[in-house]
Amino acid sequence: MHCKYKASNNEGTRKAEINMKKNEVYKILIEDMSDTGEGIGHLAAGLPEDGMTFFVKDAVVGDVVLAGVTKVKKNYCYARVVEIIMPSKDRTEPVCPVARPCGGCQLQSMTYGAQLRFKTSKVKNCFKRIAGIDVEVNDIIGMDRPANYRNKAQFPVSVDREGRAYAGFYAGRTHSVIKTDCCSIEFQGHEKILEQVLDYINMEKETVYDEKTGKGKVRHIMMRKGFSTGEIMVVIVVNGRDLKNEKALTDRLSVNKDIKSIILNVNTKNTNVIMGKECRCIYGRDYIVDKIGEISFNISPLSFYQVNPIQTRVLYEKALEYAGLTGSETVWDLYCGIGTISLFLAAAAGRVYGVEIVEEAINNAKQNATLNGIENVEFFVGSAGEVYAEKKTPADVVVVDPPRKGLEEELITSIASMAPQRIVYVSCDPATLARDVRLFCEKGYEVQKVQPVDMFPGSVHVETVVLLSKGMVDNRKVKVDFSLEDMDLSEFKGKATYEQIKVYVL
């Protein structure tokens, strides 16, 4: 092993002379964490201000490691842990045997308490650095049992040297499939289903998709489970419109009585997008049912539905709390998906309007409203900005739950022009959240509350709910400059009372 560090004195000031190359190994003290989960450190020789910055995969704050360089830039480099010389007090053994090569769970080497502190800090730093706001951020709400929490599992399929199909997860920053029989964060029971589908592929000699050639049939195996009902959907993503002997597949899977739906999803494009737009049901019905609290939802293959049902309820109850509904308000829920937040809000609102660009999701949302007997909701297909601008129905409260890229600036302008009293922003990316909050603040809104929720234990991702408000006018703090000479007091006969004058001025 080659461990390299060179330093020299220059007019009394020690400088690091670094001429590093790929695969060279350096001793590093990990002092911080990046937003994407790499440990950040410098050469462990007392020269952090002069040394090259290292971003070290799988390292934890407080570790002293030997780091092998994987990529060199001008002022920083990427590296991997070769050896842990002194482990951090926050280091723990990953529960998953393939946690390091797999790109899914970046923080499994960190204790859960340390993960929660990291995520709270991540949200704070984004607000300070991007939004320019030093706002109070509540401690993140974590899970009692941060394992087997996902209700949706997606496994890419590949073949080994013997030509047998296997499934797993992509290695970090690659499309190389790391073989695994199970995943510690997916719902319990997914392993058996995965095994049955792979057995079918190998027994029927069905082909597996090759990204390089664009040939082969089976691309992904996707599963969804309703945690409250136990219902399971299995989706096979295929490069085509059918499979060999589909009955053999349905016969294998239908032995599991919890499986209520088996779907073929058609994706014939040369793309990294997992699912295509066309689905064909080959067994059972084309949806499964789940509940969040007292509200039932029909979930189809393409529906957006939060992957952690336990924390979803926590998240939505917090959004409902921040909405501050009294029963008379008009609420717009933009990016409403299958109506999860809309239906949560409807019980406390006067009227709720939901907008979503995916037509199938809106069809689900309408079905879900009917399923729950909720009549004070209305759903529209289209982009959030266009529908909201077209309808021009005044909003007391606007709720947004956009994808990771956040809101379009035009939509922010449109929302601000409607002047809702409160905006509840649910976000899966603190960076785009902070960017959008800054724009809302420029348009007269203030951040009232920020609550992170840990929806994705083991990963760097964090969900956040923010309350933005126009604020209440406190007349004790308003200075009004006017002259009595400019006021028309003709409506007052005789002496005006204090209450009359106050109402007149307001």
Secondary structure, DSSP 8 states (H G I E B T S, - for coil): --B---EEEETTEEEE-----TT-EEEEEEEEE-TTS-EEEEETTT-TTTS-EEEEET--TT-EEEEEEEEE-SSEEEEEEEEEEE--TTB---SSTTTTTBSS-TTTTB-HHHHHHHHHHHHHHHIIIII---------B--SS-SS-BSEEEEEEEE-TTS-EEEEEEBTTS--EEE-S--TTB-TTHHHHHHHHHHHHHHTT--B-BTTTTB-SEEEEEEEE-TTT--EEEEEEESSS--TTHHHHHHHHTTSTTEEEEEEEE--SSSS-S--SEEEEEEE-S-EEEEETTEEEEE-TT----S-HHHHHHHHHHHHHHHT--S--EEEEES-TTTHHHHHHHTTSSEEEEEES-HHHHHHHHHHHHHTT--SEEEEES-HHHHHHHH----SEEEE---TT---HHHHHHHHHH--SEEEEEES-HHHHHHHHHHHHHTT-EEEEEEEE-SSTTSS--EEEEEEE-----TTS------GGGS--TT--SS--HHHHHHHH-
